[in-house]
C-alpha cells in the first residue's frame, strides 16, 4: 500500500492549486470523479474507430464513391436525360392534344378522337406518346387523354385500363379520371364498381365542379342499388354545401324520393 503523504494532500487541496506534472494531472482525473472513465472510454472508442477505418478504408472509399456516383448520376439523369425527354414528349404530343380538344369542342368527334389516339399528319398520337416516352409526365397525361378518348368512343374496357394508369394531384383532373372510370363501369352495367369510383372521386378532392357532379351520380346510383340512406346523404350534401352548383337545381326532387324509400 502506498503511504499517504499528508503534506502532498494539503498542497493538493489548496484553493487555486493546479497540478503541474503529468502524473498529478492523471491522478487528479482518476481520483476526482468518474470523468476519467468517460475519457478512457472515448479514447478506446476512438482507437477502435481508427483501427476499423485503417483496416477497411478501401471498402469505405468504395462505398462513399458509389453513393456519390449515384447522387451525381441521378442529378445528371434529371438534367441531361429526363428534362430533354419530357420536352420532346410534350412537343410530340402537341398535335394529339389539338385533335382531342377539337373532338371535345367540335364535330366529327369519333374521327378526331381516333386521330388523338393514333396520330395523324405524320405526328404521334397519345398511344405513341405512352409507348415512346414511358415514365415521363407527358406519358402519364397521355393516359388520361387516351382513357377519356376511349370512353367517348364507347370502348369502355380500354377507357378503364388507360385511366387507371393515370396518376395526378391535380384539383380537377384527378377526380375526373376516377369519375370517368365510374362512367365506364355504368356503361358496362357494373353499378357497384361505378359507385365505388364515384365515391373515390368525391373523396379525392373537394371543389365546386367535380364534387357536386359525382355526389349527384353517386346518389342516383345508390338509389338504383337500393341504398336510399346513402343516396340521401349525398343529395343533402349537394343542397347544403354546393347550393350554387348545377346539380342543386333538381336535388330537392331526389332528396324527396330518397326520404320516401328510406322510410319504407
ZASESE-157071 format. One record per atom (N, C-alpha, C): residue in three letters; x, y, z. Coordinates in pm, whole numbers, m for minus. Atoms other than C-alpha are relative to their C-alpha. Layout:
- ALA, X, Y, Z;
...
This chain:
- UNK, 85, m119, 0;
- UNK, 0, 0, 0;
- UNK, 88, 123, 0;
- UNK, m78, m124, 6;
- UNK, 125, 343, m88;
- UNK, m26, 82, 123;
- UNK, 14, m87, m118;
- UNK, 198, 571, 214;
- UNK, m65, 129, m41;
- UNK, 67, m126, 29;
- UNK, m27, 872, 227;
- UNK, 84, 114, 49;
- UNK, m80, m117, m33;
- UNK, 170, 1194, 223;
- UNK, m96, 115, 26;
- UNK, 97, m103, m36;
- UNK, m42, 1442, 415;
- UNK, 43, 138, m46;
- UNK, m47, m130, 50;
- UNK, 178, 1729, 305;
- UNK, m43, 19, m145;
- UNK, 44, m8, 140;
- UNK, 105, 1645, m57;
- UNK, m149, 24, m8;
- UNK, 145, m18, 0;
- UNK, m268, 1620, 21;
- UNK, m36, 143, 31;
- UNK, 29, m138, m37;
- UNK, m261, 1959, 190;
- UNK, 29, 93, m115;
- UNK, m35, m84, 114;
- UNK, m86, 2108, m106;
- UNK, m105, m14, m110;
- UNK, 98, 29, 105;
- UNK, m335, 1938, m345;
- UNK, m132, 70, 23;
- UNK, 130, m56, m33;
- UNK, m634, 2076, m159;
- UNK, 1, 152, 10;
- UNK, m3, m145, m7;
- UNK, m516, 2436, m153;
- UNK, m81, 58, m115;
- UNK, 80, m66, 102;
- UNK, m755, 2668, m337;
- UNK, 90, 57, m110;
- UNK, m73, m56, 112;
- UNK, m625, 2750, m682;
- UNK, 120, m81, m42;
- UNK, m116, 80, 38;
- UNK, m364, 2480, m690;
- UNK, m29, m74, m130;
- UNK, 16, 69, 127;
- UNK, m314, 2338, m1037;
- UNK, 110, m105, m13;
- UNK, m102, 104, 15;
- UNK, m137, 2004, m1094;
- UNK, 95, 37, m113;
- UNK, m100, m42, 96;
- UNK, 189, 2057, m1277;
- UNK, 50, m116, m86;
- UNK, m57, 111, 75;
- UNK, 319, 1714, m1371;
- UNK, m109, m83, m64;
- UNK, 95, 88, 67;
- UNK, 158, 1458, m1598;
- UNK, m62, m97, 98;
- UNK, 49, 95, m100;
- UNK, 132, 1218, m1305;
- UNK, m106, 64, 88;
- UNK, 99, m70, m84;
- UNK, m51, 1479, m1097;
- UNK, m129, 19, m77;
- UNK, 121, m21, 81;
- UNK, m292, 1551, m1383;
- UNK, m80, m128, m10;
- UNK, 69, 127, 10;
- UNK, m370, 1182, m1426;
- UNK, m64, m38, 132;
- UNK, 56, 30, m132;
- UNK, m414, 1143, m1050;
- UNK, m121, 86, 28;
- UNK, 112, m91, m19;
- UNK, m645, 1445, m1047;
- UNK, m125, m56, m68;
- UNK, 113, 54, 74;
- UNK, m866, 1284, m1314;
- UNK, m49, m128, 66;
- UNK, 38, 130, m55;
- UNK, m858, 936, m1158;
- UNK, m70, 13, 134;
- UNK, 53, m10, m134;
- UNK, m932, 1048, m803;
- UNK, m116, 98, 11;
- UNK, 98, m107, m13;
- UNK, m1154, 1349, m873;
- UNK, m142, m42, m28;
- UNK, 137, 35, 37;
- UNK, m1461, 1190, m1043;
- UNK, 0, m112, m101;
- UNK, 14, 105, 102;
- UNK, m1594, 935, m1291;
- UNK, 29, 52, m139;
- UNK, m32, m57, 131;
- UNK, m1497, 1172, m1571;
- UNK, 110, m80, m68;
- UNK, m110, 79, 56;
- UNK, m1184, 961, m1614;
- UNK, m51, m118, m79;
- UNK, 55, 116, 69;
- UNK, m1393, 662, m1710;
- UNK, m54, 40, m137;
- UNK, 53, m49, 126;
- UNK, m1565, 866, m1977;
- UNK, 113, 26, m99;
- UNK, m114, m30, 87;
- UNK, m1232, 989, m2115;
- UNK, 64, m129, m51;
- UNK, m61, 126, 40;
- UNK, m1092, 637, m2116;
- UNK, m84, m71, m106;
- UNK, 90, 64, 97;
- UNK, m1399, 507, m2300;
- UNK, 9, 67, m135;
- UNK, m13, m74, 126;
- UNK, m1374, 782, m2559;
- UNK, 131, m32, m69;
- UNK, m130, 33, 59;
- UNK, m1006, 705, m2609;
- UNK, m4, m138, m64;
- UNK, 7, 137, 52;
- UNK, m1079, 336, m2653;
- UNK, m85, m3, m128;
- UNK, 88, m4, 117;
- UNK, m1366, 409, m2896;
- UNK, 71, 63, m120;
- UNK, m73, m68, 107;
- UNK, m1151, 649, m3096;
- UNK, 106, m92, m60;
- UNK, m104, 91, 47;
- UNK, m873, 393, m3115;
- UNK, m59, m111, m86;
- UNK, 66, 106, 77;
- UNK, m1112, 121, m3231;
- UNK, m48, 51, m135;
- UNK, 49, m60, 124;
- UNK, m1265, 355, m3490;
- UNK, 113, 21, m99;
- UNK, m116, m22, 87;
- UNK, m923, 450, m3623;
- UNK, 50, m132, m58;
- UNK, m46, 130, 46;
- UNK, m827, 83, m3642;
- UNK, m93, m56, m107;
- UNK, 98, 48, 97;
- UNK, m1152, m2, m3825;
- UNK, 17, 72, m133;
- UNK, m16, m79, 122;
- UNK, m1104, 281, m4073;
- UNK, 128, m40, m73;
- UNK, m127, 37, 62;
- UNK, m742, 186, m4131;
- UNK, m10, m136, m67;
- UNK, 12, 136, 53;
- UNK, m834, m178, m4185;
- UNK, m94, m6, m120;
- UNK, 104, 11, 102;
- UNK, m1140, m112, m4405;
- UNK, m10, 121, m91;
- UNK, 12, m125, 74;
- UNK, m1059, 220, m4572;
- UNK, m25, m21, m149;
- UNK, 22, 30, 142;
- UNK, m1054, 59, m4915;
- UNK, m148, m15, m29;
- UNK, 143, 24, 20;
- UNK, m1413, m58, m4877;
- UNK, m82, 126, 29;
- UNK, 70, m125, m32;
- UNK, m1524, 270, m4716;
- UNK, 6, 96, m118;
- UNK, m14, m88, 115;
- UNK, m1386, 466, m5009;
- UNK, m88, m47, m116;
- UNK, 83, 55, 107;
- UNK, m1567, 232, m5248;
- UNK, m146, 36, 24;
- UNK, 139, m31, m34;
- UNK, m1900, 280, m5064;
- UNK, m30, 147, m20;
- UNK, 18, m145, 16;
- UNK, m1858, 658, m5049;
- UNK, m4, 36, m147;
- UNK, m4, m27, 143;
- UNK, m1769, 658, m5416;
- UNK, m127, m42, m71;
- UNK, 125, 46, 61;
- UNK, m2077, 455, m5506;
- UNK, m116, 93, 32;
- UNK, 106, m93, m40;
- UNK, m2306, 685, m5307;
- UNK, 12, 130, m79;
- UNK, m21, m125, 73;
- UNK, m2152, 993, m5468;
- UNK, m36, m17, m148;
- UNK, 31, 25, 140;
- UNK, m2181, 835, m5812;
- UNK, m150, m8, m23;
- UNK, 146, 13, 13;
- UNK, m2547, 751, m5751;
- UNK, m67, 136, 3;
- UNK, 58, m134, m12;
- UNK, m2627, 1107, m5643;
- UNK, 28, 82, m125;
- UNK, m37, m76, 120;
- UNK, m2436, 1264, m5930;
- UNK, m69, m56, m124;
- UNK, 67, 62, 113;
- UNK, m2585, 1012, m6170;
- UNK, m145, 39, m8;
- UNK, 141, m39, m4;
- UNK, m2937, 1096, m6056;
- UNK, m17, 143, m48;
- UNK, 8, m140, 42;
- UNK, m2873, 1468, m6099;
- UNK, 26, 13, m150;
- UNK, m32, m7, 143;
- UNK, m2717, 1413, m6440;
- UNK, m115, m55, m83;
- UNK, 112, 59, 73;
- UNK, m3007, 1190, m6548;
- UNK, m114, 101, m12;
- UNK, 109, m96, 2;
- UNK, m3262, 1452, m6448;
- UNK, 30, 117, m93;
- UNK, m36, m121, 76;
- UNK, m3069, 1732, m6616;
- UNK, 17, m29, m149;
- UNK, m39, 24, 139;
- UNK, m2947, 1566, m6935;
- UNK, m84, m107, m72;
- UNK, 82, 104, 63;
- UNK, m3194, 1280, m6995;
- UNK, m148, 28, 21;
- UNK, 142, m13, m31;
- UNK, m3527, 1332, m6815;
- UNK, m59, 129, m56;
- UNK, 53, m128, 45;
- UNK, m3570, 1701, m6894;
- UNK, m15, 6, m152;
- UNK, 16, m1, 147;
- UNK, m3496, 1673, m7270;
- UNK, m106, m100, m47;
- UNK, 99, 100, 38;
- UNK, m3709, 1356, m7289;
- UNK, m141, 54, 19;
- UNK, 131, m58, m27;
- UNK, m4004, 1533, m7128;
- UNK, m33, 112, m99;
- UNK, 22, m109, 95;
- UNK, m3960, 1836, m7355;
- UNK, m36, m55, m138;
- UNK, 30, 63, 129;
- UNK, m3954, 1614, m7664;
- UNK, m140, m62, 1;
- UNK, 131, 64, m11;
- UNK, m4260, 1426, m7540;
- UNK, m112, 102, m12;
- UNK, 104, m103, 5;
- UNK, m4460, 1744, m7490;
- UNK, m12, 58, m141;
- UNK, 3, m50, 138;
- UNK, m4361, 1868, m7835;
- UNK, m72, m99, m91;
- UNK, 60, 103, 84;
- UNK, m4462, 1538, m7992;
- UNK, m149, m21, 31;
- UNK, 140, 20, m39;
- UNK, m4792, 1536, m7804;
- UNK, m89, 116, m42;
- UNK, 77, m121, 30;
- UNK, m4900, 1880, m7922;
- UNK, m114, m26, m98;
- UNK, 102, 22, 102;
- UNK, m5087, 1762, m8234;
- UNK, m112, m90, 52;
- UNK, 101, 90, m56;
- UNK, m5263, 1481, m8046;
- UNK, m93, 76, 96;
- UNK, 83, m84, m88;
- UNK, m5381, 1732, m7785;
- UNK, m94, 86, m81;
- UNK, 82, m85, 87;
- UNK, m5507, 1953, m8064;
- UNK, m120, m79, m54;
- UNK, 110, 85, 47;
- UNK, m5712, 1666, m8210;
- UNK, m102, m25, 111;
- UNK, 89, 28, m113;
- UNK, m5852, 1585, m7866;
- UNK, m89, 120, 31;
- UNK, 76, m121, m31;
- UNK, m5957, 1943, m7797;
- UNK, m104, 30, m108;
- UNK, 96, m21, 109;
- UNK, m6121, 1972, m8138;
- UNK, m115, m99, 9;
- UNK, 105, 103, m15;
- UNK, m6310, 1648, m8072;
- UNK, m98, 38, 110;
- UNK, 86, m38, m113;
- UNK, m6441, 1776, m7739;
- UNK, m89, 118, m37;
- UNK, 71, m126, 25;
- UNK, m6547, 2112, m7877;
- UNK, m68, 9, m136;
- UNK, 52, m15, 136;
- UNK, m6642, 2038, m8236;
- UNK, m83, m116, m48;
- UNK, 77, 107, 66;
- UNK, m6799, 1797, m8483;
- UNK, 97, m110, m44;
- UNK, m81, 114, 45;
- UNK, m6673, 1471, m8636;
- UNK, 83, m55, 116;
- UNK, m71, 33, m123;
- UNK, m6585, 1366, m8285;
- UNK, 72, m133, m7;
- UNK, m62, 132, m1;
- UNK, m6518, 997, m8343;
- UNK, 131, m2, m78;
- UNK, m123, m1, 81;
- UNK, m6264, 1056, m8619;
- UNK, 110, 79, 68;
- UNK, m100, m81, m69;
- UNK, m6091, 1325, m8417;
- UNK, 55, m71, 123;
- UNK, m49, 76, m115;
- UNK, m6074, 1107, m8105;
- UNK, 94, m112, m46;
- UNK, m89, 103, 54;
- UNK, m5922, 831, m8320;
- UNK, 135, 59, m41;
- UNK, m126, m67, 33;
- UNK, m5664, 1078, m8452;
- UNK, 78, 36, 126;
- UNK, m66, m30, m128;
- UNK, m5591, 1185, m8094;
- UNK, 69, m124, 55;
- UNK, m57, 125, m51;
- UNK, m5529, 822, m8005;
- UNK, 116, m49, m86;
- UNK, m95, 67, 89;
- UNK, m5337, 705, m8310;
- UNK, 90, 92, m80;
- UNK, m84, m96, 71;
- UNK, m5192, 1024, m8457;
- UNK, m48, 24, m142;
- UNK, 34, m38, 137;
- UNK, m5221, 1190, m8795;
- UNK, 97, 104, m51;
- UNK, m89, m98, 63;
- UNK, m5032, 1410, m9039;
- UNK, 146, m26, 38;
- UNK, m138, 35, m35;
- UNK, m4716, 1221, m8950;
- UNK, 38, 28, 144;
- UNK, m26, m33, m140;
- UNK, m4749, 1315, m8583;
- UNK, m45, m113, 92;
- UNK, 34, 101, m98;
- UNK, m4769, 1099, m8273;
- UNK, m142, 16, 52;
- UNK, 124, m1, m76;
- UNK, m5097, 1003, m8111;
- UNK, 31, m28, 147;
- UNK, m20, 22, m143;
- UNK, m5148, 954, m7740;
- UNK, 59, m139, 29;
- UNK, m53, 134, m21;
- UNK, m5075, 582, m7767;
- UNK, 149, m5, m31;
- UNK, m143, m8, 32;
- UNK, m4740, 661, m7930;
- UNK, 78, 67, 113;
- UNK, m66, m72, m110;
- UNK, m4653, 905, m7652;
- UNK, 19, m94, 119;
- UNK, m8, 93, m113;
- UNK, m4728, 639, m7390;
- UNK, 111, m102, m24;
- UNK, m102, 101, 31;
- UNK, m4503, 387, m7568;
- UNK, 140, 59, m7;
- UNK, m133, m57, 27;
- UNK, m4218, 616, m7670;
- UNK, 60, 73, 120;
- UNK, m50, m84, m109;
- UNK, m4194, 827, m7357;
- UNK, m46, m52, 137;
- UNK, 43, 62, m125;
- UNK, m4283, 582, m7081;
- UNK, 77, 57, 119;
- UNK, m63, m52, m121;
- UNK, m4215, 718, m6733;
- UNK, 6, 151, 10;
- UNK, m2, m146, m3;
- UNK, m4244, 1085, m6826;
- UNK, m138, 54, 42;
- UNK, 130, m61, m29;
- UNK, m4516, 1323, m6704;
- UNK, m90, 9, m124;
- UNK, 79, m7, 124;
- UNK, m4623, 1356, m7069;
- UNK, m71, m133, m26;
- UNK, 62, 132, 20;
- UNK, m4687, 980, m7095;
- UNK, m111, m23, 101;
- UNK, 105, 12, m102;
- UNK, m4882, 992, m6771;
- UNK, m125, 77, m42;
- UNK, 113, m81, 46;
- UNK, m5101, 1273, m6906;
- UNK, m66, m63, m122;
- UNK, 54, 67, 119;
- UNK, m5141, 1081, m7233;
- UNK, m94, m114, 40;
- UNK, 92, 104, m50;
- UNK, m5301, 800, m7029;
- UNK, m138, 58, 28;
- UNK, 129, m64, m26;
- UNK, m5572, 1043, m6921;
- UNK, m72, 30, m132;
- UNK, 61, m32, 129;
- UNK, m5632, 1165, m7277;
- UNK, m49, m127, m70;
- UNK, 36, 124, 69;
- UNK, m5633, 812, m7416;
- UNK, m122, m65, 64;
- UNK, 114, 60, m69;
- UNK, m5870, 681, m7149;
- UNK, m129, 75, m26;
- UNK, 119, m81, 24;
- UNK, m6110, 969, m7198;
- UNK, m46, m13, m145;
- UNK, 36, 18, 141;
- UNK, m6097, 930, m7577;
- UNK, m70, m134, m21;
- UNK, 64, 132, 12;
- UNK, m6179, 560, m7547;
- UNK, m141, 3, 62;
- UNK, 132, m13, m61;
- UNK, m6468, 650, m7316;
- UNK, m98, 63, m97;
- UNK, 87, m67, 98;
- UNK, m6609, 886, m7580;
- UNK, m28, m89, m121;
- UNK, 18, 93, 112;
- UNK, m6561, 615, m7843;
- UNK, m74, m127, 42;
- UNK, 78, 111, m56;
- UNK, m6757, 372, m7620;
- UNK, 80, m131, 9;
- UNK, m87, 115, m25;
- UNK, m6459, 141, m7580;
- UNK, 31, 4, 151;
- UNK, m3, m23, m144;
- UNK, m6517, 117, m7207;
- UNK, 111, m76, 72;
- UNK, m106, 76, m66;
- UNK, m6267, m152, m7117;
- UNK, 136, 68, m18;
- UNK, m125, m74, 21;
- UNK, m5980, 39, m7276;
- UNK, m1, 132, 77;
- UNK, 12, m124, m78;
- UNK, m6109, 355, m7111;
- UNK, 43, m25, 143;
- UNK, m35, 34, m139;
- UNK, m6082, 190, m6769;
- UNK, 149, m31, 12;
- UNK, m141, 41, m6;
- UNK, m5739, 43, m6849;
- UNK, 93, 121, m2;
- UNK, m90, m115, 11;
- UNK, m5579, 374, m6952;
- UNK, m22, 101, 112;
- UNK, 25, m95, m109;
- UNK, m5749, 594, m6695;
- UNK, 55, m52, 132;
- UNK, m55, 58, m123;
- UNK, m5635, 354, m6422;
- UNK, 150, 21, 10;
- UNK, m145, m25, 0;
- UNK, m5274, 423, m6525;
- UNK, 35, 145, 29;
- UNK, m24, m144, m19;
- UNK, m5313, 797, m6481;
- UNK, 9, 33, 149;
- UNK, m19, m43, m139;
- UNK, m5181, 946, m6155;
- UNK, 19, 151, 2;
- UNK, m9, m147, m4;
- UNK, m5225, 1309, m6058;
- UNK, m47, 53, 135;
- UNK, 47, m74, m117;
- UNK, m5263, 1551, m5768;
- UNK, m83, 121, m42;
- UNK, 72, m116, 50;
- UNK, m5445, 1798, m5989;
- UNK, m141, 8, 60;
- UNK, 128, m25, m66;
- UNK, m5756, 1952, m5832;
- UNK, m118, m51, m80;
- UNK, 113, 39, 85;
- UNK, m5980, 1869, m6128;
- UNK, 26, m131, m73;
- UNK, m27, 120, 80;
- UNK, m5808, 1604, m6343;
- UNK, 0, m127, 84;
- UNK, m6, 120, m84;
- UNK, m5751, 1363, m6053;
- UNK, m139, m59, 26;
- UNK, 134, 57, m18;
- UNK, m6122, 1329, m5961;
- UNK, m70, m32, m131;
- UNK, 62, 30, 130;
- UNK, m6227, 1343, m6328;
- UNK, 41, m138, m50;
- UNK, m46, 131, 45;
- UNK, m6014, 1038, m6403;
- UNK, m76, m111, 73;
- UNK, 76, 101, m77;
- UNK, m6181, 840, m6122;
- UNK, m147, 0, m43;
- UNK, 140, m9, 40;
- UNK, m6524, 967, m6224;
- UNK, m24, m58, m139;
- UNK, 13, 57, 134;
- UNK, m6465, 872, m6588;
- UNK, 2, m153, 4;
- UNK, 0, 145, m18;
- UNK, m6383, 520, m6475;
- UNK, m138, m45, 49;
- UNK, 135, 29, m47;
- UNK, m6713, 525, m6288;
- UNK, m100, 1, m114;
- UNK, 91, m8, 116;
- UNK, m6893, 632, m6607;
- UNK, 15, m123, m89;
- UNK, m23, 118, 83;
- UNK, m6731, 344, m6797;
- UNK, m65, m124, 62;
- UNK, 61, 114, m68;
- UNK, m6847, 93, m6536;
- UNK, m153, 5, m9;
- UNK, 145, m13, 18;
- UNK, m7201, 232, m6562;
- UNK, m40, m58, m136;
- UNK, 31, 47, 136;
- UNK, m7195, 162, m6936;
- UNK, 22, m151, m14;
- UNK, m22, 145, 1;
- UNK, m7065, m189, m6868;
- UNK, m98, m73, 90;
- UNK, 102, 55, m89;
- UNK, m7362, m242, m6636;
- UNK, 62, m63, 125;
- UNK, m62, 41, m126;
- UNK, m7142, m272, m6328;
- UNK, m17, 113, 101;
- UNK, 30, m117, m84;
- UNK, m7313, m22, m6095;
- UNK, 75, 4, 133;
- UNK, m74, m1, m127;
- UNK, m7137, m132, m5776;
- UNK, 141, 53, m19;
- UNK, m134, m52, 30;
- UNK, m6797, m71, m5934;
- UNK, m6, 148, m34;
- UNK, 15, m141, 35;
- UNK, m6921, 258, m6074;
- UNK, m16, 85, 125;
- UNK, 21, m74, m124;
- UNK, m7042, 373, m5734;
- UNK, 131, 13, 79;
- UNK, m129, m3, m70;
- UNK, m6705, 283, m5584;
- UNK, 90, 110, m55;
- UNK, m88, m101, 61;
- UNK, m6524, 507, m5832;
- UNK, m57, 141, 13;
- UNK, 58, m131, m28;
- UNK, m6770, 793, m5792;
- UNK, 36, 44, 142;
- UNK, m35, m32, m139;
- UNK, m6704, 776, m5419;
- UNK, 148, 34, 13;
- UNK, m143, m35, 0;
- UNK, m6328, 779, m5485;
- UNK, 19, 142, m53;
- UNK, m11, m135, 57;
- UNK, m6372, 1091, m5699;
- UNK, m45, 105, 101;
- UNK, 50, m92, m102;
- UNK, m6573, 1257, m5421;
- UNK, 104, 21, 110;
- UNK, m95, m6, m111;
- UNK, m6312, 1174, m5157;
- UNK, 134, 62, m40;
- UNK, m132, m42, 45;
- UNK, m6015, 1271, m5371;
- UNK, 21, 150, 10;
- UNK, m10, m146, m6;
- UNK, m6082, 1645, m5394;
- UNK, m136, 59, 36;
- UNK, 124, m69, m35;
- UNK, m6339, 1893, m5266;
- UNK, m2, 134, m73;
- UNK, 11, m126, 74;
- UNK, m6426, 2159, m5523;
- UNK, m141, 15, m54;
- UNK, 136, m29, 43;
- UNK, m6734, 2319, m5668;
- UNK, m39, m54, m135;
- UNK, 31, 56, 132;
- UNK, m6710, 2143, m6003;
- UNK, m18, m152, 5;
- UNK, 9, 146, 5;
- UNK, m6632, 1773, m5968;
- UNK, m76, m59, 120;
- UNK, 61, 61, m119;
- UNK, m6759, 1715, m5612;
- UNK, m152, m9, m12;
- UNK, 147, 14, 12;
- UNK, m7130, 1801, m5666;
- UNK, m40, m90, m117;
- UNK, 32, 85, 115;
- UNK, m7123, 1625, m6004;
- UNK, 2, m147, 40;
- UNK, m10, 141, m36;
- UNK, m7007, 1297, m5854;
- UNK, m85, m35, 123;
- UNK, 99, 24, m106;
- UNK, m7222, 1336, m5543;
- UNK, m135, m34, m63;
- UNK, 127, 21, 71;
- UNK, m7519, 1354, m5781;
- UNK, m4, m138, m64;
- UNK, m4, 131, 65;
- UNK, m7411, 1049, m5981;
- UNK, 2, m113, 103;
- UNK, m5, 102, m105;
- UNK, m7330, 854, m5665;
- UNK, m136, m17, 65;
- UNK, 133, 6, m60;
- UNK, m7668, 942, m5517;
- UNK, m99, m74, m87;
- UNK, 92, 67, 94;
- UNK, m7856, 830, m5828;
- UNK, 27, m150, m5;
- UNK, m35, 142, 3;
- UNK, m7666, 501, m5838;
- UNK, m39, m70, 131;
- UNK, 37, 59, m130;
- UNK, m7719, 442, m5466;
- UNK, m149, m28, 6;
- UNK, 145, 25, 6;
- UNK, m8094, 478, m5522;
- UNK, m30, m125, m81;
- UNK, 22, 116, 86;
- UNK, m8082, 224, m5804;
- UNK, 45, m129, 68;
- UNK, m53, 118, m69;
- UNK, m7885, m13, m5582;
- UNK, m74, m30, 130;
- UNK, 78, 24, m121;
- UNK, m8143, 9, m5305;
- UNK, 68, 49, 126;
- UNK, m70, m59, m116;
- UNK, m7931, 227, m5073;
- UNK, m48, 144, 20;
- UNK, 56, m136, m9;
- UNK, m8163, 525, m5009;
- UNK, 64, 86, 108;
- UNK, m65, m79, m106;
- UNK, m7990, 629, m4686;
- UNK, 130, 63, m49;
- UNK, m125, m51, 57;
- UNK, m7657, 663, m4862;
- UNK, m31, 109, m103;
- UNK, 38, m98, 102;
- UNK, m7824, 844, m5152;
- UNK, m45, 130, 63;
- UNK, 50, m120, m69;
- UNK, m7997, 1083, m4914;
- UNK, 116, 85, 52;
- UNK, m117, m73, m49;
- UNK, m7663, 1175, m4759;
- UNK, 70, 76, m110;
- UNK, m66, m67, 112;
- UNK, m7513, 1256, m5098;
- UNK, m83, 119, m51;
- UNK, 86, m108, 50;
- UNK, m7812, 1464, m5212;
- UNK, m6, 117, 99;
- UNK, 3, m107, m100;
- UNK, m7827, 1658, m4886;
- UNK, 130, 79, 0;
- UNK, m128, m71, 3;
- UNK, m7459, 1738, m4912;
- UNK, 5, 99, m116;
- UNK, 7, m94, 113;
- UNK, m7518, 1893, m5254;
- UNK, m81, 123, 40;
- UNK, 88, m111, m38;
- UNK, m7802, 2105, m5116;
- UNK, 66, 92, 102;
- UNK, m58, m79, m109;
- UNK, m7609, 2218, m4808;
- UNK, 134, 63, m36;
- UNK, m136, m47, 24;
- UNK, m7252, 2251, m4938;
- UNK, 21, 65, m136;
- UNK, m19, m53, 136;
- UNK, m7300, 2336, m5308;
- UNK, m132, 54, m56;
- UNK, 131, m52, 42;
- UNK, m7622, 2538, m5339;
- UNK, 3, 68, m137;
- UNK, m10, m69, 129;
- UNK, m7491, 2718, m5649;
- UNK, 38, m94, m114;
- UNK, m37, 96, 105;
- UNK, m7393, 2402, m5837;
- UNK, m120, m30, m89;
- UNK, 107, 36, 94;
- UNK, m7592, 2297, m6143;
- UNK, m87, m112, 57;
- UNK, 70, 117, m55;
- UNK, m7685, 1974, m5965;
- UNK, m99, 38, 109;
- UNK, 88, m42, m110;
- UNK, m7851, 2168, m5682;
- UNK, m139, 39, m49;
- UNK, 129, m47, 54;
- UNK, m8131, 2286, m5912;
- UNK, m110, m104, 11;
- UNK, 102, 106, m4;
- UNK, m8309, 1949, m5910;
- UNK, 19, m95, 118;
- UNK, m34, 95, m106;
- UNK, m8166, 1791, m5596;
- UNK, m115, m23, 98;
- UNK, 111, 17, m95;
- UNK, m8482, 1851, m5388;
- UNK, m90, m117, m40;
- UNK, 81, 112, 49;
- UNK, m8672, 1603, m5606;
- UNK, 61, m132, 45;
- UNK, m68, 124, m36;
- UNK, m8412, 1336, m5537;
- UNK, 6, m18, 152;
- UNK, 3, 10, m146;
- UNK, m8399, 1419, m5167;
- UNK, m136, m57, 43;
- UNK, 133, 50, m34;
- UNK, m8777, 1363, m5151;
- UNK, m13, m148, m32;
- UNK, 7, 141, 40;
- UNK, m8750, 1034, m5338;
- UNK, 79, m89, 95;
- UNK, m85, 78, m92;
- UNK, m8465, 912, m5115;
- UNK, m64, m11, 138;
- UNK, 65, 3, m131;
- UNK, m8658, 1005, m4800;
- UNK, m117, m99, 3;
- UNK, 112, 94, 9;
- UNK, m8965, 810, m4915;
- UNK, 49, m143, 5;
- UNK, m53, 137, 5;
- UNK, m8759, 500, m4992;
- UNK, 68, m39, 131;
- UNK, m68, 29, m126;
- UNK, m8557, 530, m4670;
- UNK, m100, m29, 112;
- UNK, 101, 18, m107;
- UNK, m8878, 537, m4460;
- UNK, m89, m120, m22;
- UNK, 83, 119, 28;
- UNK, m9032, 227, m4619;
- UNK, 38, m115, 92;
